[in-house]
Amino acid sequence: MTAQVLVVGSANADLVVPADRRPGGGETVLGGDTRILPGGKGANTAVAAARLGADVALVGAVGADGHGKLLLESLRESGVRTDLVRTVDRPTGAAYITVTPDGENSILVSPGANHALAPADIDDVAGVTGGFAGVRVLVASMEIPLPTVEHVLVSAAAAGVRTVLNLSPVAELAAEALAVLDVLLVNEHEAAWLLGEDAADPARLLELGPRSAVVTRGAHGAVVVTRDGTTEVPSPRVKVVDTTGAGDAFAGALAHALAGGAGLAAAARTAAQVAAVSVTRTGAQPSYPTADELG
């Protein structure tokens, strides 16, 4: 039997540098000391869910290097099962992150080992888990090859698993994969990319194929879209320190709540609370709260 929440996605070492401002083209800007922290959209999502008490496993890939060891240790310490994480002959993925005093960040990702995760690996996972037996929610995210994302969504849906896709970084997904998707999770910029001129109407996201959608809006909370209409979900007011990984915190908390039987709007409210706590602390995974911290 596998975990109730199965996350398929990237694992990266985050190299975080504080700076007064981001450099322009051809410009050099001095920053503060570099910190190396565990990150990656898949690993972040899994850790966020595990810290809330979810039974969660990650499907991903790391290199046989120091960064890979850092990530595996962080995952295990947070309660994430790592037996489905492959070690491959490529460097562990890395994210180069600049954080400015307002807490905003800019990120350059070098996928490395994450790009070794192939559709065949998903078939192997299905074999190991007995066709995704016991999985209630599958969360996929980008930073891994697009064919792998599409394959796992179709395979999990065929097995009756509820599927959530955090489509970040945004990309054009095959219609077949969108059609089997239970929840499309995007931020407002990604929604605008998908909808173009229709970005002001998030309900149009359902025309792409998913059964429902959640659009995160930072400090303004989120919008939940279903066939029955839209629901505004507010975000608690907090002092922002670092927004790195906030979207992944939302995704992990959403998956945990859905796996526990919550409705989508209620799950999004919990997720907004978790994301708000995360931005009051530095880093991605180190910033995620436990269930006890939420009160």
C-alpha positions as CSV (number, residue, x, y, z in Angstrom):
1,M,0.0,0.0,0.0
2,T,1.2,3.5,-0.8
3,A,0.4,6.9,0.8
4,Q,-3.0,8.5,0.8
5,V,-1.4,11.6,-0.8
6,L,1.0,10.9,-3.7
7,V,3.0,13.8,-5.0
8,V,4.8,13.6,-8.3
9,G,7.2,16.5,-9.0
10,S,10.6,18.1,-8.5
11,A,13.1,18.1,-5.7
12,N,15.6,21.0,-5.8
13,A,18.2,22.5,-3.6
14,D,17.3,26.2,-3.2
15,L,20.3,28.6,-3.3
16,V,18.9,31.7,-1.7
17,V,20.6,35.1,-1.9
18,P,19.1,38.2,-0.3
19,A,19.6,41.4,-2.3
20,D,18.3,45.0,-2.1
21,R,17.2,44.6,-5.8
22,R,17.3,42.2,-8.7
23,P,20.1,42.8,-11.2
24,G,19.2,44.0,-14.7
25,G,20.6,42.7,-17.9
26,G,24.4,42.8,-17.8
27,E,24.4,44.2,-14.3
28,T,26.2,42.9,-11.2
29,V,24.5,43.4,-7.8
30,L,26.1,42.4,-4.4
31,G,23.9,40.3,-2.2
32,G,24.0,38.7,1.2
33,D,25.2,35.3,2.2
34,T,23.9,32.3,0.3
35,R,21.8,29.8,2.1
36,I,21.2,26.3,0.7
37,L,17.8,25.0,1.6
38,P,15.6,22.0,0.6
39,G,13.1,22.9,-2.1
40,G,11.5,22.0,-5.4
41,K,7.7,22.1,-6.1
42,G,7.2,18.4,-5.6
43,A,9.2,18.1,-2.5
44,N,7.8,21.3,-1.0
45,T,4.2,20.2,-1.6
46,A,4.9,16.8,0.0
47,V,6.6,18.4,3.0
48,A,3.7,20.9,3.5
49,A,1.2,18.1,3.5
50,A,3.2,15.9,5.8
51,R,3.7,18.6,8.4
52,L,0.0,18.9,8.6
53,G,-0.3,15.2,9.3
54,A,-0.9,13.7,5.9
55,D,0.3,10.2,4.9
56,V,2.3,11.3,1.9
57,A,4.9,9.9,-0.5
58,L,7.0,11.7,-3.2
59,V,7.7,10.4,-6.7
60,G,10.8,12.2,-7.9
61,A,14.5,12.0,-8.7
62,V,17.7,13.4,-7.1
63,G,21.4,13.1,-7.9
64,A,24.0,11.1,-5.9
65,D,25.4,14.3,-4.4
66,G,25.2,16.5,-1.3
67,H,22.1,18.4,-2.5
68,G,20.3,15.1,-3.0
69,K,21.3,14.0,0.5
70,L,20.0,17.3,1.9
71,L,16.6,16.8,0.2
72,L,16.1,13.2,1.2
73,E,16.9,14.1,4.8
74,S,14.5,17.0,4.9
75,L,11.7,14.8,3.3
76,R,12.2,12.0,5.8
77,E,12.5,14.3,8.8
78,S,9.1,15.9,7.8
79,G,7.5,12.5,7.5
80,V,7.5,12.1,3.7
81,R,8.0,8.6,2.4
82,T,11.0,8.6,0.0
83,D,11.1,5.0,-1.3
84,L,9.7,6.2,-4.6
85,V,12.4,8.8,-5.1
86,R,15.0,7.7,-7.6
87,T,18.7,8.5,-7.4
88,V,20.1,9.1,-10.9
89,D,23.3,9.9,-12.7
90,R,22.6,13.6,-13.0
91,P,23.1,16.5,-10.6
92,T,20.2,17.2,-8.2
93,G,18.0,20.0,-9.4
94,A,18.8,23.5,-8.2
95,A,16.9,26.8,-7.9
96,Y,18.8,30.1,-7.8
97,I,16.6,32.5,-5.8
98,T,17.0,36.2,-5.2
99,V,14.9,37.6,-2.4
100,T,14.3,41.4,-2.0
101,P,13.4,43.2,1.2
102,D,9.7,43.2,0.3
103,G,9.8,39.4,0.5
104,E,9.3,39.0,-3.3
105,N,11.6,36.6,-5.2
106,S,12.8,35.7,-8.6
107,I,13.9,32.2,-9.4
108,L,16.0,30.4,-12.0
109,V,15.6,26.6,-12.0
110,S,18.2,24.1,-13.3
111,P,16.1,20.9,-13.4
112,G,19.0,18.4,-13.4
113,A,17.8,15.0,-12.1
114,N,14.2,16.1,-12.2
115,H,14.3,15.7,-16.0
116,A,15.2,12.1,-15.7
117,L,11.7,11.3,-14.4
118,A,10.0,9.5,-17.3
119,P,6.5,8.1,-18.0
120,A,8.0,4.6,-17.6
121,D,8.8,5.5,-14.0
122,I,5.1,6.3,-13.4
123,D,4.3,2.8,-14.7
124,D,6.8,1.4,-12.3
125,V,5.2,3.3,-9.4
126,A,1.8,2.0,-10.4
127,G,3.2,-1.5,-10.3
128,V,4.8,-1.0,-6.9
129,T,1.6,0.5,-5.4
130,G,-0.8,-2.0,-7.0
131,G,-2.3,0.5,-9.4
132,F,-2.3,3.4,-7.0
133,A,-4.1,1.4,-4.4
134,G,-4.8,3.5,-1.3
135,V,-4.1,6.8,-2.9
136,R,-6.9,9.3,-2.3
137,V,-5.3,12.4,-3.9
138,L,-2.5,12.7,-6.4
139,V,-0.8,16.0,-6.8
140,A,1.4,16.7,-9.8
141,S,3.5,19.8,-10.5
142,M,5.8,21.0,-13.2
143,E,9.7,21.2,-13.2
144,I,9.6,17.6,-14.4
145,P,9.0,16.6,-18.1
146,L,5.6,17.5,-19.4
147,P,4.9,14.0,-20.9
148,T,5.5,12.5,-17.4
149,V,3.0,14.9,-15.9
150,E,0.4,14.1,-18.5
151,H,1.0,10.4,-18.1
152,V,0.6,10.3,-14.4
153,L,-2.6,12.4,-14.5
154,V,-4.2,10.0,-17.0
155,S,-3.0,6.9,-15.2
156,A,-4.1,8.0,-11.8
157,A,-7.5,9.2,-13.0
158,A,-8.0,5.8,-14.7
159,A,-7.4,4.2,-11.3
160,G,-10.1,6.3,-9.7
161,V,-7.7,8.7,-7.9
162,R,-8.6,12.3,-7.4
163,T,-6.1,14.4,-9.4
164,V,-4.7,17.9,-8.6
165,L,-2.3,19.7,-10.9
166,N,-0.3,22.7,-9.8
167,L,0.4,24.0,-13.3
168,S,3.5,26.0,-12.4
169,P,5.6,26.9,-14.3
170,V,2.7,27.2,-16.7
171,A,2.7,25.1,-19.9
172,E,0.3,23.9,-22.5
173,L,-1.1,20.6,-21.3
174,A,-2.6,18.0,-23.6
175,A,-6.4,18.1,-23.8
176,E,-6.6,14.4,-22.7
177,A,-4.8,15.3,-19.4
178,L,-6.9,18.4,-18.7
179,A,-10.1,16.4,-19.3
180,V,-9.3,13.9,-16.5
181,L,-8.2,16.6,-14.0
182,D,-10.2,17.1,-10.9
183,V,-8.5,20.3,-9.7
184,L,-6.4,22.8,-11.7
185,L,-4.4,24.9,-9.4
186,V,-2.8,28.1,-10.8
187,N,-1.9,31.6,-9.6
188,E,-3.4,34.6,-11.2
189,H,-0.5,35.1,-13.6
190,E,-0.7,31.5,-14.8
191,A,-4.5,31.9,-15.2
192,A,-3.9,34.9,-17.3
193,W,-1.4,33.0,-19.5
194,L,-4.0,30.2,-20.0
195,L,-7.0,32.5,-20.6
196,G,-5.4,35.4,-22.5
197,E,-8.0,38.1,-22.9
198,D,-10.5,36.2,-20.7
199,A,-8.2,36.3,-17.6
200,A,-10.8,38.4,-15.7
201,D,-13.2,35.5,-15.7
202,P,-11.6,32.5,-13.8
203,A,-14.7,30.4,-14.6
204,R,-13.4,30.1,-18.1
205,L,-10.7,27.8,-16.8
206,L,-13.3,25.0,-16.7
207,E,-13.7,25.3,-20.5
208,L,-10.2,23.9,-20.8
209,G,-11.4,20.6,-19.4
210,P,-10.8,20.3,-15.5
211,R,-13.8,19.7,-13.2
212,S,-12.8,22.5,-11.0
213,A,-10.0,25.1,-10.5
214,V,-8.4,27.2,-7.8
215,V,-6.7,30.5,-8.6
216,T,-4.4,31.8,-5.9
217,R,-4.0,35.5,-5.6
218,G,-1.3,36.0,-3.0
219,A,-2.4,38.4,-0.2
220,H,-5.9,38.5,-1.8
221,G,-6.5,34.9,-1.1
222,A,-7.9,32.6,-3.7
223,V,-10.9,32.0,-6.0
224,V,-12.5,28.5,-6.1
225,V,-14.2,27.7,-9.4
226,T,-16.7,24.8,-9.8
227,R,-19.6,24.0,-12.1
228,D,-21.8,25.6,-9.4
229,G,-20.0,29.0,-9.5
230,T,-17.1,30.8,-7.9
231,T,-16.2,31.3,-4.2
232,E,-13.8,33.9,-2.9
233,V,-11.4,32.7,-0.2
234,P,-9.7,35.4,1.8
235,S,-6.1,35.3,3.1
236,P,-5.1,36.2,6.7
237,R,-3.3,39.5,6.9
238,V,0.4,38.9,7.8
239,K,3.8,40.6,7.6
240,V,5.5,39.2,4.5
241,V,9.1,38.0,5.0
242,D,9.7,35.6,2.1
243,T,7.2,34.3,-0.4
244,T,9.4,31.5,-1.6
245,G,7.4,28.2,-1.7
246,A,4.1,29.8,-0.7
247,G,2.2,28.3,-3.7
248,D,3.6,24.9,-2.9
249,A,2.5,25.3,0.8
250,F,-1.0,26.0,-0.6
251,A,-0.9,22.9,-2.8
252,G,0.2,20.6,0.0
253,A,-2.3,21.9,2.4
254,L,-5.1,21.6,-0.2
255,A,-4.2,18.0,-0.9
256,H,-4.1,17.1,2.8
257,A,-7.5,18.6,3.3
258,L,-9.0,16.9,0.2
259,A,-7.6,13.6,1.3
260,G,-9.3,14.1,4.6
261,G,-12.7,14.5,3.0
262,A,-13.0,18.3,2.9
263,G,-14.8,20.1,0.2
264,L,-12.8,22.2,-2.3
265,A,-13.7,25.6,-0.8
266,A,-13.0,24.4,2.8
267,A,-9.7,22.9,1.6
268,A,-8.8,26.2,0.0
269,R,-9.5,28.1,3.2
270,T,-7.1,25.9,5.1
271,A,-4.5,26.1,2.3
272,A,-4.7,29.9,2.4
273,Q,-4.1,29.9,6.1
274,V,-1.0,27.6,5.7
275,A,0.4,29.7,2.8
276,A,0.0,32.9,4.9
277,V,2.0,31.4,7.8
278,S,4.7,30.3,5.3
279,V,5.4,33.8,4.0
280,T,6.1,35.1,7.5
281,R,9.2,32.9,7.6
282,T,12.3,32.5,5.4
283,G,12.8,29.6,3.0
284,A,10.3,27.2,1.5
285,Q,10.2,23.9,3.4
286,P,11.5,25.3,6.7
287,S,8.7,27.8,6.7
288,Y,5.8,25.3,6.6
289,P,3.7,25.1,9.7
290,T,2.5,22.0,11.6
291,A,-1.1,21.3,12.4
292,D,-0.5,22.4,16.0
293,E,0.8,25.8,14.8
294,L,-2.4,26.5,13.0
295,G,-4.4,26.3,16.2
